[in-house]
Amino acid sequence: MPADLLKHALDATGFMPPEEGLALFEYAVERLPHGPAVEIGTYCGKSSVYLGAAAKLTGGTVFTVDHHHGSEENQAGWEHHDTTLVDERSGRLDTLPTFRRTIEQAGLEHEVVAVIGASTTVSRWWTTPVSFLFIDGGHGVEPAQLDYRGWAPKVMPGGLLLVHDVFPDPAEGGRPPYEEIYLPALASKQFEEIDAVGSLRVLRRL
């Protein structure tokens, strides 16, 4: 990954460990020549920079889907709440301005396309086969279920499904990405696991 873009990724606000971000980059480089990448859960754009760097290298495009009002765990009173991201006018979390600044400063505005809306709304109308799908959206049970059901069927044969924050051991983290996305994908017999980097799981569509 180019050093300048890696610095932008490392400096961006977010929760993506560097080794997992670099895995995103490497697998996106593999798949972007075959079709678009879709990221579910943008937050402030940290992982989008890793993916955008791959798109810049390959001439591909990354669509990143988020309503930008934060997941359950980002809200006031929760562990990952950041008061600097609250809109003073509305009092609601709004990560879009920070995301736009992150992508602009990284010079990736042509490679990374923001799709602003609920994952379920966008998936209902999305018809293009997806070559690379990264699910890192809401970590509650229902959001995880809806992200999986709405987007996993859109991955083309040979394409990749990457799931973040997969913790087989409950002591290490929340359960929904593991129980509602990762395990159902394997149980469907339509995906096989090909790699694991930290909490990131990489599955290929059969």
trRosetta pair geometry for C-beta under 8 A, 3 or more apart (Angstrom, degrees):
i j d omega theta_ij theta_ji phi_ij phi_ji
1 5 6.1 -111 169 83 96 108
1 6 4.9 115 110 -68 115 103
1 9 7.8 -23 155 10 148 146
1 22 6.2 -124 -9 -124 134 83
1 25 4.9 -17 -80 171 121 165
1 50 7.2 -47 -121 -137 149 72
1 53 5.3 44 -149 137 99 151
2 5 4.7 70 73 17 98 105
2 6 6.7 -166 90 -12 46 88
2 53 6.3 -155 31 -153 94 116
2 57 7.9 180 -22 -71 106 107
3 6 5.5 -55 -144 36 32 114
3 7 6.5 36 156 -22 65 102
4 7 5.8 -52 -155 31 32 112
4 8 6.8 32 148 -17 63 102
5 8 5.4 -47 -150 34 40 114
5 9 6.4 42 151 -20 67 102
5 49 6.2 179 -177 171 87 97
5 52 7.5 -149 -155 92 128 93
5 53 4.1 134 141 -98 152 119
5 56 7.5 -166 -80 37 155 146
5 106 6.0 70 -129 -161 77 104
5 108 7.7 86 -127 -58 114 120
6 9 5.6 -53 -150 36 34 113
6 10 6.3 32 154 -18 67 106
6 22 8.0 19 -120 -88 109 96
6 53 7.6 49 -58 -94 59 165
7 10 5.8 -55 -144 38 31 109
7 11 6.1 24 159 -15 66 112
8 11 6.0 -63 -144 42 27 107
8 12 6.3 39 155 -40 63 103
8 49 5.2 -154 110 -154 103 145
8 102 7.3 125 173 -171 101 75
8 105 6.3 171 -133 110 116 96
8 106 4.0 125 162 -99 161 97
9 12 5.8 -46 -149 14 29 116
9 16 7.7 -65 177 84 101 127
9 18 7.9 114 116 -118 114 75
9 21 5.8 147 163 169 136 148
9 46 6.1 90 -161 -169 68 68
9 47 8.0 63 -147 -98 106 23
9 49 4.0 -167 -87 97 82 127
9 50 5.3 78 -123 -57 145 77
9 53 7.3 -55 -46 -23 128 133
9 106 7.7 67 -53 -110 64 137
10 18 6.4 10 -99 -93 96 109
12 44 6.1 176 171 113 96 105
12 45 5.8 -105 -165 90 142 82
12 46 4.0 175 100 -98 119 73
12 49 5.8 170 -17 -8 151 141
12 102 4.9 64 -125 -139 115 126
12 106 8.0 -17 -64 -51 124 126
13 43 7.5 -130 110 141 91 106
13 44 4.0 3 78 80 103 164
13 45 8.0 62 57 46 78 75
13 46 6.5 -125 83 -53 36 110
13 82 7.4 81 -171 -142 134 175
13 85 7.9 170 140 -69 159 122
13 98 6.1 -26 39 168 136 138
13 102 7.4 -112 29 -77 82 132
14 43 5.5 121 -113 102 96 135
14 44 5.4 -145 -60 54 91 100
14 45 7.3 -131 -52 63 134 38
14 46 2.8 -121 32 -1 152 142
14 47 6.6 -157 168 -19 156 76
15 43 7.6 -1 13 95 93 177
15 46 7.4 154 26 53 39 152
15 80 7.2 -33 -64 -132 139 135
16 20 5.8 -131 -171 86 80 109
16 21 4.6 92 141 -68 120 102
16 24 7.6 -31 -164 -5 138 143
16 46 4.9 180 22 119 116 121
16 47 4.7 142 -63 -70 155 90
16 50 7.2 -122 136 -9 154 138
16 164 7.7 -65 -107 -134 87 143
17 20 4.7 78 65 14 88 106
17 21 6.8 -158 91 -10 41 90
17 198 5.6 164 59 -108 142 172
18 21 5.5 -58 -144 38 32 113
18 22 6.2 30 160 -19 68 105
19 22 5.9 -51 -146 36 31 110
19 23 6.7 36 150 -21 61 103
19 197 5.9 -147 135 174 96 112
19 198 5.9 130 85 -30 111 121
20 23 5.5 -49 -152 32 36 115
20 24 6.7 45 147 -22 63 98
20 164 7.2 92 169 -124 140 98
20 197 5.3 160 -103 113 65 108
20 198 4.7 -74 -63 46 111 133
20 199 6.9 -15 -94 50 148 71
20 200 4.4 146 -143 -22 106 132
21 24 5.5 -46 -155 29 36 116
21 25 6.7 39 148 -20 65 101
21 46 7.3 -83 -103 147 131 93
21 47 6.2 -141 -116 -113 89 68
21 50 4.3 -154 -175 -73 88 148
22 25 5.3 -46 -150 33 39 117
22 26 6.4 38 153 -19 67 104
22 50 7.0 -122 -75 -139 29 124
23 26 5.8 -53 -144 36 33 109
23 27 6.3 22 161 -9 67 108
23 195 7.1 -169 -159 129 127 136
23 197 4.2 176 -52 36 160 163
23 200 5.8 157 81 92 142 152
23 202 7.2 -124 163 -52 120 130
24 27 6.4 -67 -148 43 24 100
24 28 6.0 23 158 -19 64 114
24 47 6.0 -119 -156 -160 178 95
24 50 4.6 72 85 122 120 135
24 51 5.9 -66 152 -65 115 79
24 54 7.7 -128 131 -19 72 138
24 134 6.5 34 -132 -105 111 146
24 162 6.8 144 -108 137 79 168
24 200 7.4 -114 -56 -142 84 155
25 28 5.9 -63 -146 38 24 110
25 29 6.4 30 155 -24 63 104
25 50 4.6 -105 -58 -177 92 89
25 51 7.1 -137 -92 -78 56 34
25 53 5.7 -16 -127 78 115 116
25 54 5.0 178 -154 -55 61 107
26 29 5.8 -50 -153 28 30 114
26 30 7.0 32 149 -19 60 102
26 54 7.8 -130 -45 -96 11 124
27 30 5.4 -47 -155 30 40 116
27 31 6.4 15 157 -3 70 112
27 132 6.8 145 129 -133 93 121
27 160 5.7 -133 170 128 122 175
27 162 6.6 132 90 -65 154 134
27 195 7.8 -154 -75 48 129 144
27 202 6.1 -153 -94 -130 157 134
28 31 6.1 -69 -140 48 32 96
28 32 5.5 39 167 -37 73 110
28 37 5.6 3 -136 -86 104 153
28 50 7.5 135 13 132 142 82
28 51 5.1 174 -100 -132 166 70
28 54 3.5 110 102 94 114 167
28 55 7.1 -53 155 -45 124 69
28 58 7.9 -151 136 10 79 140
28 60 7.6 -158 167 75 92 150
28 62 7.5 -3 -155 -86 137 116
28 132 5.4 103 -114 178 68 169
29 32 6.6 -40 -124 20 20 111
29 54 4.6 -122 -61 -142 67 103
29 57 6.0 -19 -116 85 102 135
29 58 5.9 167 -141 -47 59 124
30 160 7.7 75 84 -24 117 139
31 34 5.7 -71 -167 40 57 109
31 35 7.3 -45 163 54 87 77
31 37 6.8 105 98 -81 114 95
31 131 4.4 164 167 144 102 104
31 132 4.0 133 95 -60 143 108
31 159 6.3 82 -147 -139 129 67
31 160 5.5 -111 -63 12 152 113
32 35 7.7 -121 -149 68 32 35
32 36 7.6 18 -136 -131 71 25
32 37 5.9 -40 -93 -32 89 109
32 54 5.8 157 -17 137 143 103
32 55 5.8 -162 -141 -99 154 61
32 58 4.3 120 90 86 123 150
32 59 7.8 156 134 67 115 52
32 60 3.0 -88 177 -40 117 166
32 61 7.7 152 -155 27 106 38
32 62 7.9 -49 -109 -63 120 81
32 131 6.6 148 -97 92 27 139
32 132 6.5 -35 -65 0 65 137
33 58 5.4 -114 -58 -172 78 121
33 59 7.7 57 -101 59 71 93
33 60 6.7 -96 -61 -66 36 113
34 131 4.5 148 88 -127 93 138
34 156 7.3 -142 139 74 115 143
34 158 7.2 -93 165 107 165 120
34 159 7.3 -155 102 -90 130 82
35 128 7.4 173 -168 157 111 101
35 129 5.8 -59 -151 99 160 88
35 130 6.5 167 125 -161 125 19
35 131 3.3 151 65 -37 95 113
35 132 7.7 168 84 1 84 73
35 156 6.1 97 22 5 160 143
35 159 7.1 -46 57 -97 128 120
36 60 6.9 155 -116 -177 47 97
36 61 5.2 -35 -120 78 96 92
36 62 7.2 154 -171 -100 83 26
36 63 6.0 30 166 -2 131 105
36 128 6.3 41 27 124 127 134
36 130 6.3 -63 81 -127 83 63
36 131 6.2 142 55 19 31 98
36 132 7.6 -119 125 40 39 83
37 51 5.7 -155 115 -167 152 122
37 54 7.6 68 -25 88 157 125
37 55 7.0 -118 25 -72 125 107
37 60 6.6 68 -5 144 101 130
37 61 7.3 -169 32 98 77 46
37 62 4.5 -23 74 -111 110 75
37 63 7.1 176 90 26 56 64
37 130 7.4 73 -134 -166 25 90
37 131 6.5 -61 -73 70 58 89
37 132 3.9 -24 -112 73 88 112
37 133 7.5 -175 -158 -73 61 31
37 134 7.1 21 180 -2 104 103
38 62 7.7 164 -87 -162 23 60
38 63 5.1 -17 -110 70 72 98
38 64 7.7 158 -163 -89 48 35
38 65 6.7 13 -174 -10 95 113
38 126 7.7 54 -107 -162 154 156
38 130 5.0 -55 7 -131 119 131
38 132 7.3 165 25 89 57 62
38 133 5.3 -5 64 -114 97 72
38 134 7.3 -171 95 31 51 68
38 151 6.9 -149 106 -152 138 125
38 154 7.7 12 24 101 154 131
39 42 6.4 97 110 -86 117 68
39 47 6.5 165 -146 108 142 115
39 48 6.2 -147 50 -90 166 79
39 51 6.1 -145 -54 -4 131 168
39 62 6.3 25 -10 180 110 106
39 63 7.2 -174 25 93 71 47
39 64 4.1 -10 63 -115 112 81
39 65 6.8 179 87 20 57 70
39 134 4.7 -12 -115 66 72 110
39 136 7.1 -22 -171 33 89 103
40 65 5.3 -18 -112 63 59 109
40 66 7.8 134 -170 -69 42 72
40 119 5.3 51 -148 -118 111 129
40 133 7.5 19 -10 -175 105 87
40 134 6.9 -169 24 94 70 58
40 135 4.8 -1 53 -122 122 61
40 136 6.5 152 82 38 69 51
40 137 4.4 -49 140 -45 98 113
40 147 5.2 135 145 -147 158 119
40 151 6.2 -116 -51 -33 141 167
41 65 7.6 6 -18 80 33 72
41 66 5.9 84 -132 -90 23 106
41 71 7.2 2 -128 -50 112 125
41 119 7.9 -12 -48 -68 69 129
41 135 7.1 75 8 -174 116 44
41 136 4.1 -129 73 94 134 67
41 137 3.7 -159 -55 -86 109 48
41 138 7.3 -167 -92 -23 116 44
41 164 8.0 -119 74 43 142 131
42 45 6.1 4 175 -76 92 59
42 48 6.0 21 -145 -49 85 130
42 64 4.4 95 -94 151 107 117
42 65 7.0 -177 -35 70 102 24
42 66 3.7 -111 20 -7 101 140
42 68 6.9 -26 66 -82 119 81
42 95 7.2 170 98 107 95 127
42 99 5.7 32 144 -119 121 146
42 114 6.8 39 -109 -127 165 89
43 46 6.9 -19 84 16 117 94
43 47 7.9 75 42 18 109 100
43 66 7.0 -149 -32 -124 34 160
43 70 7.8 58 -117 -109 75 64
43 74 7.7 -177 -120 -85 100 148
43 95 5.5 -90 -172 176 42 164
43 99 7.4 154 107 -79 38 109
44 85 7.5 -105 -76 -105 114 133
44 95 5.2 -111 -76 -167 67 112
44 98 4.4 -41 -135 118 101 121
44 99 5.4 -150 -154 -72 37 69
44 102 5.9 114 154 -31 80 148
45 48 4.2 -61 -153 44 68 125
45 49 6.2 79 148 -34 87 87
45 64 7.6 99 -112 117 72 169
45 98 7.2 -163 12 121 108 78
45 99 4.2 134 -39 -138 112 72
45 102 3.7 161 76 86 137 142
45 103 5.5 -117 -154 -46 150 87
45 112 7.6 85 -145 153 108 158
46 49 6.2 -53 -166 19 30 108
46 50 7.7 23 144 -9 60 99
46 102 7.3 -82 -65 -164 46 153
47 50 5.5 -47 -159 33 49 113
47 51 6.4 41 147 -13 73 105
47 134 7.0 -157 151 139 136 151
47 136 6.6 80 22 44 167 160
47 164 7.9 -84 -90 -67 158 152
48 51 5.6 -58 -146 45 36 109
48 52 5.7 41 153 -25 69 109
48 62 6.6 159 -150 122 78 142
48 64 5.1 -25 -103 -69 119 160
48 99 7.2 57 28 -154 153 99
48 102 7.3 100 68 111 116 125
48 103 6.4 -44 118 -83 129 105
48 108 7.6 161 139 106 93 146
48 112 5.1 81 174 -143 110 144
49 52 5.5 -50 -136 39 30 114
49 53 6.4 39 157 -27 61 100
49 102 6.6 -99 -56 158 114 107
49 103 7.3 -154 -80 -98 78 60
49 106 5.1 -148 -124 -107 105 166
49 108 6.6 177 -122 2 61 157
49 112 8.0 -44 -83 -53 39 154
50 53 5.9 -51 -155 27 27 113
50 54 7.1 25 148 -14 59 103
51 54 5.7 -54 -158 34 38 111
51 55 6.4 38 146 -19 68 104
51 62 4.5 110 134 -112 118 154
51 64 7.6 142 70 -71 146 112
51 112 7.1 104 92 -99 99 105
51 132 8.0 172 -138 117 112 136
51 134 7.1 -124 -78 6 137 150
52 55 5.3 -51 -146 36 38 114
52 56 6.3 43 153 -24 68 100
52 62 5.7 -104 -79 29 62 140
52 103 6.9 159 -71 -132 165 91
52 106 6.5 93 91 119 143 137
52 108 3.6 38 168 -163 144 147
52 111 4.5 117 -154 100 82 122
52 112 4.2 -45 -90 -47 117 114
53 56 5.7 -49 -149 31 32 113
53 57 6.6 31 152 -18 62 106
53 106 8.0 -86 -63 175 85 126
53 108 7.4 -66 -58 -94 51 133
54 57 5.7 -57 -151 36 33 112
54 58 6.1 2 161 4 68 116
54 60 6.9 -19 122 51 83 127
54 62 7.8 92 67 -56 97 123
55 58 6.2 -72 -137 51 27 93
55 59 7.5 -86 178 90 60 9
55 60 4.3 -107 -130 78 73 82
55 61 5.9 88 -147 -90 131 17
55 62 5.0 -113 -47 -19 143 97
55 108 7.5 95 66 -157 117 106
55 111 3.8 142 102 -169 126 114
55 112 6.9 158 41 -59 151 66
56 108 6.5 -92 -53 -115 118 89
56 111 5.1 -66 -61 -68 74 156
60 111 7.3 58 85 -151 60 94
61 111 6.4 -157 -118 -159 50 50
61 113 6.3 15 -178 -4 106 116
62 111 6.2 36 19 148 97 79
62 112 4.9 -19 72 -110 109 67
62 113 6.9 172 87 24 53 72
63 113 5.0 -28 -106 73 66 104
63 115 5.3 33 -180 -20 100 123
64 112 6.2 4 -3 -170 120 97
64 113 7.1 161 19 78 72 49
64 114 5.9 -35 69 -110 93 53
64 115 6.6 174 78 23 38 82
65 115 4.6 -26 -99 76 72 112
65 117 7.0 -49 -159 63 90 75
65 119 5.5 104 128 -103 128 72
65 122 5.1 -140 -135 56 134 164
65 137 7.9 -26 93 -88 96 119
66 95 7.3 -45 135 72 142 121
66 99 7.8 170 63 -72 140 163
66 114 7.6 -59 42 -156 92 90
66 115 7.8 114 19 77 51 67
66 116 7.0 -29 78 -120 60 54
66 119 7.9 6 -94 -59 38 86
66 137 7.6 -174 -102 -119 80 88
67 116 6.7 84 -127 -176 37 66
67 117 6.0 1 -90 -174 77 13
67 118 5.3 12 -58 -72 122 57
68 93 7.9 -152 149 121 57 83
68 94 5.9 37 140 -155 103 56
68 95 4.8 -140 -156 55 81 80
68 96 4.1 30 -166 -50 161 89
68 99 7.0 -103 -114 4 117 139
68 116 6.2 -28 -3 -135 119 97
69 92 5.6 -31 -141 163 105 119
69 93 5.4 111 -169 76 52 87
69 94 6.6 -14 -100 -88 60 55
69 95 7.8 -149 -66 9 15 88
70 74 3.3 -126 -167 91 115 133
70 75 6.0 151 113 -63 129 65
70 85 7.5 117 -65 116 123 133
70 93 3.8 7 -9 98 131 152
70 95 6.5 120 -64 -23 78 116
71 74 5.2 96 52 4 64 105
71 75 7.9 -111 102 -23 39 86
71 137 6.7 146 -87 163 124 57
71 138 4.1 169 -134 -110 109 68
71 139 6.1 77 155 9 148 78
71 140 7.5 -176 -179 -7 102 92
71 143 6.9 -175 -138 100 104 176
72 75 6.1 -48 -164 5 36 115
72 78 6.8 140 142 -81 63 162
72 138 6.1 75 -1 -154 91 103
72 139 7.0 -116 49 55 103 75
72 140 5.0 68 5 -42 147 119
72 143 7.6 -161 -11 -4 109 140
73 78 4.9 -165 -158 159 43 142
73 79 6.4 -24 -171 49 95 89
73 80 4.9 44 139 33 95 118
73 139 5.8 5 -12 43 130 120
74 78 6.6 3 20 76 7 131
74 80 5.3 -52 -95 101 57 101
74 81 6.0 114 178 -95 42 54
74 82 7.3 -36 -158 14 90 84
74 85 7.9 -49 178 82 117 143
74 93 5.9 106 130 -152 113 172
75 78 5.3 73 62 7 66 123
75 81 6.1 -35 108 -93 20 109
75 93 6.8 -118 -102 -16 58 134
76 81 5.3 101 -101 -139 33 154
77 81 6.8 83 29 -27 32 152
78 81 5.2 120 61 -36 74 100
81 93 7.8 -119 -141 -82 79 128
82 85 4.7 59 92 6 105 111
82 86 8.0 -170 101 -26 60 79
82 93 7.9 90 60 -129 78 111
83 86 5.6 -35 -162 2 52 120
85 93 5.4 27 116 -151 103 83
85 94 6.6 -167 166 60 77 47
85 95 5.5 1 -164 -87 129 71
85 98 6.3 -53 -115 -13 98 142
86 91 6.6 -10 179 -161 111 36
86 92 7.0 176 -149 97 73 18
86 93 5.7 -53 -97 -91 62 51
86 94 7.3 84 -151 17 23 78
87 90 4.5 26 93 39 123 97
87 91 6.9 -47 78 4 76 16
87 92 5.6 1 37 61 110 68
87 93 7.4 110 -1 -172 83 6
87 94 4.2 45 -44 6 112 131
88 91 7.6 19 -165 -70 21 50
90 94 7.2 91 51 -40 128 125
94 97 6.6 50 124 5 103 96
95 98 5.4 -62 -165 47 63 112
95 99 5.7 68 139 -28 85 105
96 99 5.5 -56 -144 37 32 114
96 100 6.2 33 160 -21 68 104
96 114 7.5 95 -138 -173 92 154
96 116 6.8 23 -105 -111 129 126
97 100 5.8 -53 -147 34 31 111
97 101 6.4 29 155 -17 64 107
98 101 5.8 -56 -149 38 32 111
98 102 6.3 37 152 -24 65 106
99 102 5.6 -55 -149 33 31 114
99 103 6.4 20 160 -11 66 107
99 114 6.7 108 128 -100 133 133
100 103 6.2 -60 -148 41 29 104
100 104 6.1 29 155 -19 65 111
100 114 7.5 -48 -82 -31 79 154
101 104 5.7 -56 -141 39 29 112
101 105 6.1 26 161 -17 65 109
102 105 6.2 -61 -148 37 23 106
102 106 6.4 13 156 -11 61 113
103 106 5.8 -61 -145 43 31 108
103 108 5.0 -96 -161 71 79 95
103 109 5.7 110 137 -80 106 64
103 112 5.2 -125 -134 73 129 134
103 114 7.8 -142 -2 -46 162 107
104 107 7.6 33 175 -70 32 33
104 109 6.0 32 -98 -59 59 115
108 111 4.7 -64 -166 51 83 109
108 112 4.8 43 135 4 109 112
109 112 7.0 -64 -116 54 22 83
115 122 5.6 85 145 -121 132 146
117 121 4.9 -94 156 77 119 127
117 122 5.2 136 85 -51 117 100
118 121 4.4 88 65 4 92 105
118 122 7.0 -172 87 -5 48 85
119 122 6.0 -62 -148 41 30 106
119 123 6.0 27 159 -20 68 112
119 137 5.6 -14 -48 -116 152 160
119 138 8.0 -136 9 7 136 100
119 143 7.5 91 38 -160 136 87
119 146 6.6 124 92 118 114 106
119 147 5.4 -16 143 -99 156 82
119 150 6.3 135 141 78 93 151
119 151 7.3 -58 180 -40 109 122
120 123 5.9 -54 -139 37 27 109
120 124 6.5 38 158 -32 61 103
120 146 5.2 -41 -78 172 108 128
120 150 5.6 -140 -115 -80 56 156
121 124 6.0 -52 -158 20 28 115
121 125 7.5 -6 158 7 59 106
122 125 6.7 -82 -162 48 33 91
122 126 5.8 39 151 -41 74 113
123 126 5.4 -50 -133 22 35 118
123 147 8.0 170 -47 -133 150 43
123 150 3.3 72 117 167 165 113
123 151 5.3 -97 -113 -66 127 74
123 154 7.3 -140 -147 -21 89 141
124 150 7.2 -51 -52 -143 58 111
126 130 8.0 23 151 -51 130 111
126 151 7.9 15 66 -111 147 76
126 154 6.2 5 111 -118 115 158
128 154 7.8 53 83 -174 49 116
129 154 6.5 -176 -132 177 42 70
129 155 7.6 58 -171 -176 77 15
129 156 4.0 64 169 -68 123 107
129 159 7.4 -163 162 -42 96 148
130 133 5.0 63 132 -63 139 100
130 151 7.3 1 14 -173 161 89
130 154 4.7 61 4 124 112 98
130 155 5.2 -55 77 -97 99 51
130 156 6.5 -173 65 -10 41 82
130 159 6.1 114 105 -177 65 158
131 155 7.8 95 -125 -150 8 69
131 156 5.9 -17 -91 33 55 119
131 159 4.7 -147 -152 -118 36 107
131 160 7.4 25 149 24 57 78
132 159 6.4 -138 -61 -165 38 93
132 160 5.2 8 -121 58 67 101
132 162 7.4 7 -174 0 82 111
133 151 5.7 156 -157 152 138 116
133 152 7.1 178 101 -101 160 46
133 154 7.2 120 -78 80 139 95
133 155 5.1 -92 -1 -82 130 107
133 159 7.0 62 -4 146 93 120
133 160 6.9 -168 33 98 65 59
133 161 5.0 -13 70 -112 107 66
133 162 6.9 177 92 26 53 69
134 162 4.6 -15 -110 69 74 109
134 164 7.2 42 -179 -27 91 105
135 144 7.9 95 156 -140 128 69
135 147 5.1 125 -147 147 121 130
135 148 7.0 35 -128 -76 169 64
135 151 6.7 160 -83 75 112 142
135 161 7.2 5 -2 -171 109 88
135 162 7.2 175 23 87 66 55
135 163 5.3 -10 62 -111 103 69
135 164 7.0 -156 92 17 56 80
135 177 7.5 166 112 -133 106 98
135 181 5.9 -157 97 -149 149 152
136 163 7.8 153 -69 -160 65 40
136 164 4.0 22 -100 32 102 134
136 165 7.1 111 -133 4 82 104
137 143 5.7 -137 119 160 109 115
137 144 7.4 173 74 -90 95 52
137 147 4.9 173 38 -83 137 146
138 142 7.8 -18 108 83 134 71
138 143 2.8 -21 80 132 124 168
138 144 6.8 -120 93 -45 76 62
138 147 7.3 175 43 -33 80 125
139 143 7.1 -2 9 75 15 124
139 144 6.6 36 -145 -58 32 111
139 165 6.3 -42 -112 101 125 153
139 174 5.2 81 160 88 122 156
139 176 5.5 149 178 57 57 123
139 177 6.2 -42 -131 -34 85 99
140 143 4.9 82 57 18 87 103
140 144 6.7 -160 84 -8 40 92
140 176 6.0 98 141 -44 15 164
141 144 6.1 -69 -153 38 23 108
141 145 6.3 21 157 -19 64 110
141 176 5.0 -147 -90 -102 44 116
141 179 7.9 -30 -121 84 86 118
141 180 6.0 154 -151 -59 59 148
142 145 5.6 -55 -145 36 32 112
142 146 6.2 27 160 -16 67 108
143 146 5.8 -60 -145 40 30 108
143 147 6.2 31 158 -21 67 106
143 176 7.5 58 66 155 81 155
144 147 5.9 -53 -145 35 29 110
144 148 6.4 27 157 -16 63 107
144 176 3.8 168 -3 160 155 112
144 177 5.8 -136 -126 -78 132 46
144 179 7.9 76 114 71 148 74
144 180 3.8 98 114 86 118 134
144 181 5.4 -104 -178 -35 99 102
145 148 6.0 -62 -153 38 28 108
145 149 6.1 16 159 -10 67 113
145 176 7.8 -87 -31 -160 72 106
145 180 4.8 -84 -67 -169 68 124
146 149 5.9 -57 -137 44 30 105
146 150 5.6 22 165 -15 66 118
147 150 6.1 -63 -137 43 21 105
147 151 5.8 -21 178 16 61 121
147 181 6.8 -20 87 -93 106 121
148 151 6.9 -81 -132 49 15 84
148 152 5.2 8 -170 -19 62 125
148 180 6.1 -163 -3 143 141 78
148 181 4.5 -163 -76 -111 121 73
148 184 6.0 80 163 74 153 135
148 185 7.0 -123 -147 -57 116 92
149 152 7.1 -23 -89 28 14 104
149 153 7.8 10 -175 -9 42 108
151 154 5.6 -64 -162 30 49 115
151 155 7.6 61 149 -37 73 88
152 155 6.0 -36 -165 2 46 113
152 161 6.0 23 -124 -110 85 145
152 181 7.8 172 -60 -151 128 81
152 185 6.1 -144 -135 -103 145 99
152 188 7.8 143 140 7 141 166
152 190 7.8 112 155 90 110 132
152 191 7.7 -74 -163 -40 116 135
155 159 4.3 -155 -177 90 87 128
155 160 7.2 -129 -154 66 128 20
155 161 5.5 -69 -72 -60 163 96
155 191 8.0 41 80 -87 149 110
155 205 4.5 179 121 -55 114 142
156 159 4.3 101 57 -27 72 125
156 205 6.6 153 93 71 33 150
157 205 5.5 -129 -120 116 33 108
157 206 6.9 -34 -139 120 85 26
158 204 6.8 -22 -153 -174 31 103
158 205 6.3 -33 25 70 21 91
159 204 7.4 160 87 -153 30 62
159 205 4.8 18 57 20 77 126
160 202 6.2 -25 -162 -165 117 88
160 203 6.9 138 -159 76 63 47
160 204 5.8 -38 -100 -100 67 61
160 205 7.3 -127 -71 -5 20 85
161 185 6.1 -150 98 -143 152 150
161 191 5.8 -46 35 -122 130 144
161 202 7.8 148 81 -159 49 42
161 203 4.6 -21 65 68 95 103
161 204 7.8 -175 21 -84 76 14
161 205 6.7 94 -18 -53 100 88
162 200 6.2 -4 -173 -171 103 100
162 201 6.9 166 -152 83 54 50
162 202 5.3 -12 -103 -104 86 67
162 203 7.4 179 -79 24 37 70
163 166 5.3 73 109 -53 108 118
163 177 5.6 155 169 -178 108 104
163 181 5.0 162 -126 119 137 129
163 182 5.1 -155 80 -72 161 88
163 185 7.5 -162 -37 3 138 150
163 200 7.3 156 78 -153 46 52
163 201 4.8 -8 55 56 96 100
163 203 7.3 25 -4 3 104 112
164 177 6.6 -83 84 -146 48 157
164 199 6.3 58 -172 110 58 101
164 200 5.6 -19 -107 -101 64 76
165 173 5.9 -131 -169 148 89 149
165 174 6.7 15 157 54 122 98
165 177 4.7 117 89 18 87 158
165 199 5.0 18 -107 146 27 137
166 177 5.2 -114 -82 120 61 110
166 178 4.9 117 -153 -84 70 78
166 181 7.8 -109 -92 77 102 107
166 182 4.9 87 -126 -56 127 151
166 196 7.9 -100 77 -135 129 103
166 199 5.4 159 43 -179 58 73
166 200 7.2 101 21 -122 105 10
166 201 4.6 4 20 -15 159 118
167 170 7.1 111 120 -101 111 23
167 172 4.2 -160 -154 86 124 105
167 173 3.7 155 -26 53 157 99
167 174 6.9 110 34 55 127 39
167 175 7.4 -88 69 -90 97 42
167 177 7.6 77 11 66 74 106
167 178 5.7 -94 54 -44 50 135
167 199 6.1 -24 -64 -129 77 110
168 172 7.9 32 55 38 52 130
168 178 6.1 168 -81 -143 44 141
169 172 4.6 75 81 -2 99 110
170 173 7.9 -124 -159 62 33 36
170 175 6.2 -8 -112 -73 90 102
172 199 7.9 -176 139 -94 123 112
173 199 6.8 17 23 -120 159 142
174 177 7.0 83 95 11 97 92
175 178 5.6 -79 -161 51 51 108
175 179 4.9 17 160 -3 95 122
175 180 8.0 90 128 -9 77 92
176 179 6.0 -67 -122 52 27 94
176 180 4.7 -16 -166 18 72 125
176 181 7.4 57 147 -6 69 95
177 180 7.0 -49 -94 53 13 86
177 181 5.2 -34 -158 34 53 123
177 182 6.3 54 145 -17 68 105
178 181 7.5 6 -34 50 6 80
178 182 5.1 -36 -139 40 41 129
178 183 6.4 49 157 -22 61 101
179 182 7.6 14 -22 49 15 89
179 183 5.7 -11 -137 22 34 131
180 183 7.7 36 -20 45 13 96
180 184 6.6 -4 -176 -4 31 125
181 184 6.5 -68 -143 42 12 103
181 185 6.3 13 161 -22 56 113
182 185 6.0 -61 -152 31 23 112
182 186 6.8 14 157 -10 61 106
182 201 5.5 65 -119 55 119 159
182 203 7.8 166 -136 -36 68 135
183 186 5.9 -59 -150 39 34 107
183 187 6.0 31 155 -19 69 111
184 187 5.4 -58 -138 42 33 112
184 188 6.2 45 158 -34 66 100
185 188 5.9 -48 -154 20 28 116
185 190 7.3 -92 -166 68 64 88
185 191 4.4 -18 164 46 98 145
185 203 5.6 100 137 103 137 174
186 189 8.0 40 166 -66 40 36
186 191 6.2 -81 -83 82 43 96
186 192 7.6 76 -123 -114 77 36
186 193 6.7 -13 -93 -33 113 100
186 203 7.3 -125 -70 -118 75 138
188 191 6.5 51 64 14 109 89
189 206 7.4 -56 150 38 61 146
190 205 6.2 -13 154 -146 87 75
190 206 5.7 -148 -165 39 40 96
191 203 4.0 34 173 161 121 126
191 204 6.6 154 -152 73 71 34
191 205 5.8 -39 -95 -96 77 48
191 206 6.6 -155 -85 -9 22 89
192 203 6.4 161 77 -155 26 80
192 204 5.7 -20 59 56 82 87
192 206 6.1 77 -11 -59 100 107
193 196 7.0 10 179 -50 122 95
193 201 6.2 -56 -129 -173 109 103
193 202 7.0 102 -158 78 65 54
193 203 5.3 -46 -93 -96 52 80
194 202 5.3 -64 65 107 86 101
194 203 6.8 140 7 -119 82 26
194 204 5.2 48 -24 -16 131 108
195 201 7.6 159 90 -159 57 42
195 202 4.0 10 57 46 95 126
196 200 7.0 159 -157 86 49 59
196 201 5.5 -12 -107 -107 81 67
196 202 7.1 -149 -69 18 38 81
197 200 4.7 -11 66 62 84 111
197 202 7.5 40 4 -19 96 112
